[in-house]
């Protein structure tokens, strides 16, 4: 690490009360579990998703985007899953839930979080493609690994939000 103030702040934070890594919301974990179970139903996945209205609304929005849009507008979770498939929906839920972890209040820190998220999303996409085309790895697992590979950076950026001098650093 090139910034002694950030290093010391992280050490102090750990010594005081520790730094907790962000955790995926329960809806993301449960959705993956349901989608991967061979005997699960669309209704079971709908029940899981319905526990998080923000994720549900976002899924409907994505299902109506240019990438997935069909002849008719979608307005129900059952239709989302029928159009996109259980695995794709569960991947999207994990992605949306992970993106929610990358938030901050200060504009410089927020930009650092956005850059960190963007890089993680790019790594996830490349991991999925490489696994699909070049290996015997499960592309969905590769995507998840790529998406979560940088989750340890989030607490470091969060600590920076508490250090005024770092909030103005152009290359945080």
Secondary structure, 3 states (H helix, E strand, C coil): CCCHHHHHHHHHHHHHCCCCCCCCCHHHHHHHHHHHCCCCCHHHHHHHHCCCHHHHHHHHHHHCCCCCCCCCCCCCHHHHHHHHCHHHHHHHHHHHHHHHHCCCCCHHHHHHHHHHHHHHHHHHHHHHHHHHHHCCCCHHHHHHHHHHCCCHHHHHHHHHCCCHHHHCCCCC
